[in-house]
């Protein structure tokens, strides 16, 4: 299960990282959109795996990601 969680969250982290520079430089609105989508997907996945990761860890990670989704 932890391998699946790592892959899902890792994939979203790569998408976030890949869209960060384009968002910062305001190259295209799609960079920001894709960054927010990846963030929402990661937050949703964290909720799904709350039982495996623990409430405190999930809560902390979701808080860290929340500011990106609000943008």
MIKEVO-566206 format. One line per field, with one value per residue (C-alpha): residue in three letters; residue number from 1; x, y, z. Coordinates in Angstrom, 2 decimals, always signed. Layout:
// MIKEVO-566206
aa	c(ala, ...)
i	c(NUM, ...)
X	c(X, ...)
Y	c(Y, ...)
Z	c(Z, ...)
***
This chain:
// MIKEVO-566206
aa	c(unk, unk, unk, unk, unk, unk, unk, unk, unk, unk, unk, unk, unk, unk, unk, unk, unk, unk, unk, unk, unk, unk, unk, unk, unk, unk, unk, unk, unk, unk, unk, unk, unk, unk, unk, unk, unk, unk, unk, unk, unk, unk, unk, unk, unk, unk, unk, unk, unk, unk, unk, unk, unk, unk, unk, unk, unk, unk, unk, unk, unk, unk, unk, unk, unk, unk, unk, unk, unk, unk, unk)
i	c(1, 2, 3, 4, 5, 6, 7, 8, 9, 10, 11, 12, 13, 14, 15, 16, 17, 18, 19, 20, 21, 22, 23, 24, 25, 26, 27, 28, 29, 30, 31, 32, 33, 34, 35, 36, 37, 38, 39, 40, 41, 42, 43, 44, 45, 46, 47, 48, 49, 50, 51, 52, 53, 54, 55, 56, 57, 58, 59, 60, 61, 62, 63, 64, 65, 66, 67, 68, 69, 70, 71)
X	c(+0.00, +2.78, +4.26, +0.96, +0.69, +4.24, +3.62, +0.39, +1.73, +5.08, +3.43, +1.45, +4.56, +6.38, +3.49, +3.51, +7.25, +7.04, +4.50, +6.02, +8.50, +5.93, +3.53, +6.13, +7.14, +3.47, +4.23, +0.76, -2.33, -2.19, +0.85, -1.14, -4.15, -2.08, -0.33, -3.65, -5.07, -2.06, -2.39, -6.09, -5.39, -2.65, -4.92, -7.70, -5.28, -4.14, -7.74, -8.08, -5.00, -5.64, -6.00, -2.57, -0.72, -2.42, -4.62, -1.83, +0.46, -2.39, -3.59, -0.11, +0.48, -2.93, -2.26, +1.03, -0.74, -3.79, -2.18, -1.32, -4.89, -6.16, -3.51)
Y	c(+0.00, +2.41, +1.89, +2.91, +5.96, +6.96, +6.62, +8.58, +11.41, +11.35, +11.73, +14.74, +16.24, +15.97, +17.69, +20.47, +20.92, +20.88, +23.71, +25.87, +27.83, +28.60, +29.78, +31.99, +33.55, +33.89, +32.32, +30.86, +30.42, +26.66, +26.33, +27.66, +25.56, +22.36, +23.21, +23.61, +20.41, +18.41, +19.96, +19.08, +15.53, +15.14, +16.47, +14.10, +11.14, +12.06, +11.80, +8.38, +7.09, +8.74, +5.32, +4.26, +7.52, +8.73, +11.73, +14.02, +13.43, +13.85, +17.00, +18.54, +17.68, +18.98, +22.28, +22.63, +22.07, +24.20, +27.56, +26.44, +25.44, +28.83, +30.71)
Z	c(+0.00, +0.83, -2.63, -4.22, -1.99, -2.86, -6.58, -6.55, -4.42, -6.20, -9.59, -8.38, -6.78, -10.12, -11.87, -9.28, -9.63, -13.42, -13.43, -10.72, -12.84, -15.56, -12.87, -11.20, -14.52, -15.55, -18.93, -19.49, -17.33, -18.01, -15.74, -12.80, -13.72, -13.93, -10.66, -8.88, -10.39, -9.21, -5.77, -5.51, -6.64, -4.05, -1.31, -2.37, -2.40, +1.09, +2.30, +0.69, +2.47, +5.84, +7.48, +6.25, +6.88, +10.03, +10.69, +11.89, +8.90, +6.42, +8.14, +8.08, +4.43, +3.38, +5.15, +3.28, -0.04, +0.71, -0.06, -3.59, -4.36, -3.18, -5.18)
***
